């Protein structure tokens, strides 16, 4: 099967591409290589085009390749980072998705799978979030990701292309950029341990999230290819539904590293940061039978197995987990 993965050199994208290629698919990666949250990795068996999906010349190259399936992961992917360049955030996440939807409609793509974000919901302190919860983003990033969803619904809803929108909750795992401290709570706090520096927490220790291990998210993304239990247009929260406070997350991180005492500094929260969000994943489980999630403690142990293989240095581009595997 011919599959396009936009953002396929980024954190989630590189893991997805490996899974797809392991399953004997032909994969085209389109990536600007400006990824911030992950170490860049281009699978050697993929076809690669460097460029931004807002560039119509790049869209033309995708058209010429004619994918059957599109996984659209390319995005400015950080809430805090969206305030550094709001125009770029909105163009990439909104307009870029519009162009890709128009292409999918023109070449009659079978499936269009879009990774949206928990950020579209904003904070929800009292109730578990389900797919019908009110959209109320706290950040520019949340607004732009929801714009992508609206373009998908407007352009592809009434075509023969099946659309699957996945609102992905906080995801962590090997391949994150440990030197980038504006995205990913788990990665950020783990990075301080890696560098043997005090953990700086921007905001209350009582903030809460659902934390998903990367392998679980990739499993769901891959199963979207084969699942015959879907409606024409689907929307899922990708979450294990387990509520974890920041204070509890840090406690487990220290525990698995056999650290009894560690300096934690609490500072003011960042712009656009949600206080708390936790999902009800009943609908997800109804469509993906026998779905299992990695417990947080086990996932963190796997994460630190990789972290402990990475030397503390400014440039860790050669330490993506798949590069390490290839070099063995």
C-alpha positions in Angstrom: 0.0 0.0 0.0 1.3 3.5 -0.8 1.1 5.7 2.3 2.0 9.3 2.8 3.1 10.4 6.3 3.5 14.1 6.7 5.8 14.9 9.6 7.2 11.4 9.2 10.7 12.4 10.5 9.3 13.8 13.8 8.7 12.1 17.2 5.5 10.3 16.5 6.0 10.2 12.8 9.3 8.4 12.8 7.8 5.6 15.0 4.8 5.3 12.7 6.9 5.1 9.5 9.0 2.3 11.0 5.8 0.4 11.8 4.3 0.9 8.4 7.5 -0.2 6.6 7.9 -3.2 8.9 4.4 -4.2 7.6 5.7 -4.0 4.0 4.0 -0.7 3.0 5.6 1.8 0.7 6.0 5.1 2.6 6.5 8.7 1.4 7.7 11.1 4.2 7.1 14.8 3.7 8.8 16.8 6.4 10.3 20.3 6.8 12.8 18.9 9.3 12.0 21.8 11.6 10.7 19.4 14.2 11.1 20.7 17.7 9.9 18.0 20.1 11.6 15.0 18.6 15.0 13.9 17.2 14.8 13.9 13.4 14.9 10.5 11.8 14.3 9.6 8.1 13.8 5.8 7.6 16.3 4.6 5.0 13.6 2.5 3.2 11.2 5.4 2.9 11.0 7.9 0.0 11.6 11.4 1.4 10.7 14.9 0.3 12.0 17.8 2.3 9.5 20.7 2.4 6.5 22.3 4.1 2.9 21.2 3.3 2.0 24.9 2.8 4.1 24.9 -0.3 2.1 24.1 -3.4 5.1 22.7 -5.2 5.4 20.1 -2.4 1.7 19.3 -2.7 2.3 18.7 -6.5 5.1 16.2 -5.7 2.7 14.4 -3.4 0.1 14.4 -6.1 2.5 12.9 -8.6 3.3 10.0 -6.1 -0.4 9.4 -5.6 -0.7 7.9 -2.1 -3.7 5.7 -1.3 -3.6 6.6 2.4 -2.6 9.9 4.1 -1.4 10.1 7.7 -1.3 13.8 8.4 1.0 14.4 11.4 2.9 17.5 10.2 2.4 20.4 12.6 3.8 23.0 14.8 3.3 20.7 17.8 3.8 22.7 21.0 1.4 24.8 23.0 4.1 27.1 24.4 5.9 27.2 21.1 2.8 28.4 19.3 3.3 31.8 20.9 6.8 32.2 19.4 5.4 32.4 15.9 1.5 32.4 15.9 1.4 33.0 12.1 3.5 29.9 11.4 1.5 27.9 13.8 -1.8 28.7 12.2 -0.5 28.4 8.6 1.1 25.0 9.2 -1.7 23.5 11.2 -4.6 25.2 9.5 -3.8 26.1 5.9 -1.5 23.2 5.4 -4.3 20.8 6.4 -6.6 22.6 3.9 -4.2 22.1 1.1 -3.7 18.4 2.0 -7.5 17.9 2.2 -8.0 19.4 -1.3 -5.3 17.1 -2.6 -6.9 14.0 -0.9 -10.3 14.9 -2.5 -8.7 15.4 -6.0 -6.8 12.1 -6.1 -9.6 10.2 -4.2 -7.5 9.0 -1.2 -9.0 6.0 0.6 -8.3 7.2 4.2 -7.2 10.5 5.6 -6.0 10.1 9.2 -5.3 13.3 11.1 -3.5 13.6 14.5 -5.3 16.4 16.3 -4.6 17.2 19.9 -6.1 17.2 23.4 -5.3 21.0 23.3 -8.5 21.6 21.4 -10.4 21.0 24.7 -8.5 23.3 27.0 -8.9 22.7 30.7 -11.7 20.6 32.1 -11.3 20.3 35.8 -14.5 18.5 36.9 -15.4 16.0 34.2 -13.8 13.3 32.0 -13.4 14.6 28.5 -15.3 12.6 25.8 -15.5 13.2 22.0 -18.6 15.4 22.5 -17.0 17.7 25.1 -17.2 21.4 24.2 -14.2 22.7 22.3 -12.5 25.5 24.3 -8.8 25.8 23.6 -6.5 27.5 26.0 -3.7 28.0 23.4 -3.1 29.2 19.9 -1.9 25.7 19.2 -5.3 24.2 20.2 -7.1 26.7 18.0 -5.0 25.8 15.0 -5.3 22.1 15.5 -9.1 22.5 15.6 -9.0 24.5 12.4 -7.4 21.5 10.8 -10.3 19.3 12.0 -12.9 21.8 10.6 -11.1 21.8 7.2 -11.3 18.0 7.1 -15.0 18.0 7.9 -15.8 20.7 5.4 -13.8 19.3 2.5 -13.8 15.5 2.9 -16.9 14.7 4.9 -19.1 14.1 1.8 -16.5 12.5 -0.4 -15.7 8.8 -0.5 -12.5 9.3 1.6 -12.8 7.9 5.1 -11.7 10.5 7.7 -10.3 9.6 11.1 -9.5 12.4 13.5 -7.4 11.4 16.5 -7.2 13.8 19.4 -3.9 12.6 20.9 -3.3 13.2 24.6 0.2 13.7 26.1 2.6 11.2 24.6 6.1 10.3 25.7 8.9 7.9 24.8 12.3 7.3 23.1 13.1 9.7 20.4 12.0 12.9 22.1 14.4 15.8 22.0 15.7 15.9 25.6 17.2 19.3 25.0 13.9 20.9 24.0 12.1 22.1 27.2 9.0 23.7 25.7 7.1 20.5 24.9 6.2 17.3 26.7 6.0 17.2 30.5 7.5 13.7 30.8 10.4 14.5 28.5 11.0 17.9 30.2 11.2 16.5 33.7 13.2 13.5 32.6 15.6 15.8 30.9 16.4 17.5 34.2 17.2 14.1 35.7 19.3 13.3 32.6 21.3 16.5 33.1 21.4 16.1 36.9 19.8 19.5 37.3 16.9 20.6 39.5 13.4 19.9 38.0 11.8 23.1 37.1 8.0 22.9 37.0 6.2 25.7 35.2 2.8 25.8 37.0 1.1 23.9 39.8 2.2 20.5 40.9 -1.6 19.7 41.0 -2.0 20.0 37.3 -3.1 16.7 35.7 -2.9 14.8 32.4 -3.2 11.4 30.8 0.3 10.1 29.7 0.5 7.7 26.8 3.6 5.6 25.9 4.6 6.1 22.3 4.1 2.4 21.3 0.5 2.5 22.4 -0.3 5.6 20.2 1.5 4.0 17.2 -0.5 0.8 17.7 -3.8 2.7 17.4 -2.5 4.7 14.4 -1.6 1.5 12.6 -4.9 -0.2 13.5 -6.7 2.6 11.8 -5.6 1.0 8.5 -7.2 -2.3 9.1 -10.2 -1.6 11.3 -13.5 -2.5 9.6 -15.6 -1.3 12.6 -15.4 2.4 11.7 -18.0 4.8 10.5 -17.3 6.9 7.4 -16.1 9.8 9.5 -14.6 9.0 12.9 -13.3 11.0 15.9 -11.4 9.5 18.8 -9.6 10.6 22.0 -6.3 8.7 22.1 -5.9 8.3 25.8 -5.5 5.6 28.5 -8.0 7.5 30.7 -5.6 7.4 33.7 -5.4 10.7 35.5 -1.9 11.6 36.8 -0.9 14.8 38.7 2.4 16.4 37.9 3.5 15.7 41.5 2.7 12.0 41.0 4.6 11.9 37.6 7.7 13.4 39.2 7.5 10.9 42.1 7.4 7.9 39.7 10.3 9.4 37.6 12.4 9.7 40.8 11.3 6.2 42.0 12.4 4.3 38.9 15.8 6.1 39.0 16.2 5.1 42.7 16.3 8.8 43.7 15.0 9.5 47.2 15.4 13.3 47.3 15.6 15.8 44.5 15.3 19.5 44.1 12.1 20.6 42.5 11.5 24.3 41.7 8.0 25.5 41.0 7.7 28.6 38.9 4.9 30.5 37.1 2.9 28.7 34.4 3.4 29.3 30.7 1.0 31.0 28.4 -1.7 28.7 27.0 -1.0 25.9 29.5 -4.1 23.9 30.5 -4.5 23.2 34.2 -6.0 19.8 33.8 -7.6 17.3 31.3 -8.4 13.6 31.5 -10.3 11.5 29.0 -13.1 9.1 28.9 -11.9 6.5 26.4 -15.1 4.4 26.2 -15.7 5.1 22.6 -12.1 4.4 21.6 -12.3 1.0 23.3 -15.6 0.2 21.7 -14.0 0.5 18.2 -10.5 -1.0 19.0 -11.2 -4.4 20.7 -8.9 -5.7 23.4 -6.9 -2.4 23.5 -4.1 -2.4 26.1 -2.1 0.5 27.4 1.3 0.5 28.9 1.2 1.4 32.7 3.0 4.7 33.4 5.7 3.1 35.6 6.6 0.5 32.9 6.6 3.1 30.1 8.9 5.4 32.1 11.3 2.5 32.7 11.4 1.9 28.9 11.9 5.6 28.3 14.8 5.7 30.7 16.4 2.7 29.2 16.8 4.8 26.1 17.6 8.1 28.0 20.5 6.3 29.8 22.0 5.4 26.5 22.2 9.0 25.4 25.2 11.1 26.5 24.4 14.5 28.0 25.3 16.9 25.1 23.8 19.7 23.2 23.5 17.8 19.9 21.9 14.3 20.2 20.8 14.0 16.6 22.6 10.6 16.3 20.9 9.1 19.2 17.4 8.5 17.9 16.5 4.9 19.1 16.3 3.6 15.5 19.7 5.0 14.6 21.1 3.3 17.7 19.5 0.0 16.5 21.0 0.5 13.0 24.5 1.1 14.4 24.5 -2.1 16.4 
